[in-house]
Amino acid sequence: MTLIEHFKTLYHVDDELELFFESISETREYAKGDLIFEPNSYLKHIYFIESGFTRVYYYKNRKDITHYFFGENSFSTGIESVFYQKPSLFGFQALAPSRITLLPFGPIRELSKQSITMNHIIEKILLDNLIDFSKRFYNSQFETAHERYESLLKENPTLLQNASLGHIASFLGVSQQTLSVIRGMK
């Protein structure tokens, strides 16, 4: 689904707003394994995943840790970077061939000063991400690794076709050996 098609399922997007998005956005193709941006980058875009599968990651003690997975029809960015011009703590990588639309945040922020629809779009993107990360935090505190794995598979049906076991294990906060045991329990 394209960005405009996605927005039209949620909001009344008039011709003027559609032309605005078409004029500022750029759609790129990424191959499996391509880095879209690295940790410590300064970001100016919001990313809409039209197709494919991606992950957000960071480094801890020189280890690559998966923070979150994003599939089709979802948004990602380094919020602290886009909103506050700080380096992003996270990197972003395509785990499958992906088609991603880049939206520069500057023009969006400017239009939001005049457009209630644009404010609603920004609000929904932020709230959806906040809810997802809040759920992730809750799950990490109150679910077993096996329960987190089951939830992850339910939320991301194509996960096993797209993410390595190392990425899945780091997301769950377990070793690959523990993940093998968990997978064997099915």
C-alpha positions as CSV (number, residue, x, y, z in Angstrom):
1,M,0.0,0.0,0.0
2,T,1.4,3.4,-0.9
3,L,1.6,6.2,1.7
4,I,-1.3,8.1,0.2
5,E,-3.5,5.0,0.1
6,H,-2.6,4.3,3.7
7,F,-3.5,7.9,4.8
8,K,-6.8,7.8,2.8
9,T,-7.8,4.7,4.9
10,L,-7.5,6.8,8.1
11,Y,-8.2,10.5,7.1
12,H,-9.9,12.7,4.7
13,V,-6.9,13.5,2.4
14,D,-8.0,16.2,-0.1
15,D,-6.3,16.8,-3.4
16,E,-4.1,19.6,-1.9
17,L,-2.8,17.4,0.8
18,E,-2.2,14.6,-1.6
19,L,-0.2,16.9,-3.9
20,F,1.8,18.1,-0.8
21,F,2.8,14.5,0.1
22,E,3.7,13.7,-3.5
23,S,5.8,16.8,-3.8
24,I,7.9,16.2,-0.7
25,S,8.2,12.4,-0.5
26,E,10.7,10.1,-2.1
27,T,10.2,6.3,-2.4
28,R,13.3,4.1,-2.4
29,E,14.0,0.4,-2.8
30,Y,16.2,-1.3,-0.4
31,A,17.7,-4.8,-0.7
32,K,17.8,-7.3,2.1
33,G,20.5,-6.2,4.6
34,D,20.7,-2.6,3.4
35,L,21.2,0.0,6.2
36,I,18.7,2.8,5.9
37,F,20.4,4.7,8.6
38,E,23.0,3.9,11.3
39,P,22.9,4.7,15.1
40,N,24.2,8.2,15.9
41,S,22.8,9.6,12.6
42,Y,20.9,12.9,12.5
43,L,17.6,12.3,10.9
44,K,15.3,14.5,9.0
45,H,12.8,12.0,7.7
46,I,9.9,9.8,8.8
47,Y,9.9,6.4,7.0
48,F,6.8,4.6,5.8
49,I,7.3,0.9,4.9
50,E,5.2,0.3,1.9
51,S,6.4,-3.3,1.5
52,G,9.1,-5.5,3.0
53,F,10.3,-6.0,6.6
54,T,12.7,-3.9,8.7
55,R,14.2,-3.6,12.1
56,V,15.4,-0.9,14.4
57,Y,18.6,-1.8,16.2
58,Y,21.3,-0.4,18.5
59,Y,24.7,-1.4,19.8
60,K,25.3,-2.3,23.4
61,N,28.8,-3.4,24.5
62,R,29.7,-3.8,20.8
63,K,26.7,-6.2,20.3
64,D,24.0,-5.6,17.7
65,I,20.6,-5.6,19.6
66,T,17.3,-5.6,17.8
67,H,15.0,-3.1,19.3
68,Y,11.9,-3.5,17.2
69,F,10.5,-5.0,13.9
70,F,8.5,-3.0,11.4
71,G,6.5,-4.6,8.6
72,E,4.3,-3.2,5.8
73,N,2.2,-0.1,6.4
74,S,4.1,1.1,9.4
75,F,6.1,4.2,10.2
76,S,9.6,4.4,11.8
77,T,12.1,7.1,12.6
78,G,14.4,8.2,15.3
79,I,11.9,10.4,17.1
80,E,14.5,12.1,19.3
81,S,16.5,13.0,16.2
82,V,13.6,14.2,14.0
83,F,11.9,16.2,16.8
84,Y,14.9,17.4,18.8
85,Q,17.8,17.3,16.4
86,K,19.8,14.9,18.5
87,P,21.6,11.9,17.1
88,S,19.4,8.8,16.9
89,L,20.2,6.1,19.4
90,F,19.0,3.6,16.8
91,G,19.8,2.3,13.3
92,F,17.3,1.1,10.7
93,Q,17.9,-1.9,8.4
94,A,15.9,-3.7,5.7
95,L,15.6,-7.4,6.6
96,A,13.9,-8.2,3.3
97,P,13.6,-6.3,0.0
98,S,11.7,-3.2,1.0
99,R,10.0,-0.3,-0.6
100,I,10.1,2.7,1.8
101,T,8.8,6.3,1.4
102,L,10.8,9.0,3.0
103,L,9.0,12.0,4.3
104,P,11.0,15.1,5.3
105,F,9.8,16.2,8.7
106,G,10.5,20.0,8.2
107,P,7.7,20.6,5.6
108,I,5.3,18.4,7.6
109,R,6.0,20.4,10.8
110,E,5.4,23.6,8.9
111,L,2.1,22.4,7.4
112,S,1.0,21.2,10.8
113,K,0.8,24.8,11.9
114,Q,-2.1,25.3,9.6
115,S,-3.6,21.8,9.0
116,I,-5.6,19.9,11.5
117,T,-5.4,16.8,9.3
118,M,-1.6,17.0,9.4
119,N,-1.7,17.3,13.2
120,H,-3.9,14.2,13.4
121,I,-1.5,12.3,11.1
122,I,1.5,13.3,13.3
123,E,-0.4,12.5,16.5
124,K,-1.5,9.0,15.2
125,I,2.1,8.1,14.1
126,L,3.5,9.1,17.5
127,L,0.7,7.5,19.5
128,D,0.9,4.2,17.5
129,N,4.7,4.1,18.2
130,L,4.2,5.0,21.9
131,I,1.6,2.3,22.3
132,D,3.8,-0.3,20.6
133,F,6.8,0.5,22.7
134,S,4.7,0.6,25.9
135,K,3.4,-2.9,25.0
136,R,7.0,-4.0,24.4
137,F,8.0,-2.7,27.8
138,Y,5.0,-4.3,29.6
139,N,5.8,-7.6,27.8
140,S,9.4,-7.5,28.8
141,Q,8.4,-7.0,32.5
142,F,5.5,-9.4,32.8
143,E,5.8,-12.1,30.2
144,T,8.1,-15.1,30.0
145,A,10.4,-15.4,27.0
146,H,8.1,-18.0,25.6
147,E,5.1,-15.8,25.9
148,R,7.0,-12.9,24.3
149,Y,8.0,-15.2,21.4
150,E,4.4,-16.3,20.8
151,S,3.2,-12.7,20.9
152,L,6.0,-11.6,18.5
153,L,5.0,-14.4,16.0
154,K,1.3,-13.4,16.2
155,E,2.1,-9.7,15.6
156,N,4.6,-10.4,12.8
157,P,3.5,-13.5,10.8
158,T,6.3,-13.2,8.3
159,L,9.0,-12.8,11.1
160,L,10.6,-16.2,10.6
161,Q,10.9,-15.7,6.9
162,N,12.6,-12.3,7.3
163,A,14.5,-12.1,10.5
164,S,17.5,-14.1,11.6
165,L,17.3,-16.1,14.8
166,G,20.0,-13.8,16.2
167,H,17.8,-10.8,15.6
168,I,14.8,-12.5,17.1
169,A,16.8,-13.6,20.2
170,S,18.3,-10.2,20.8
171,F,14.8,-8.6,20.5
172,L,13.5,-11.1,23.1
173,G,16.5,-10.5,25.3
174,V,17.6,-14.2,25.3
175,S,20.5,-16.2,23.8
176,Q,20.1,-18.1,20.6
177,Q,20.4,-21.3,22.5
178,T,17.4,-20.2,24.7
179,L,15.5,-19.3,21.6
180,S,16.1,-22.7,20.2
181,V,14.7,-24.3,23.4
182,I,11.7,-22.0,23.2
183,R,11.0,-22.9,19.5
184,G,11.3,-26.6,20.4
185,M,8.5,-26.2,22.9
186,K,5.9,-25.5,20.2
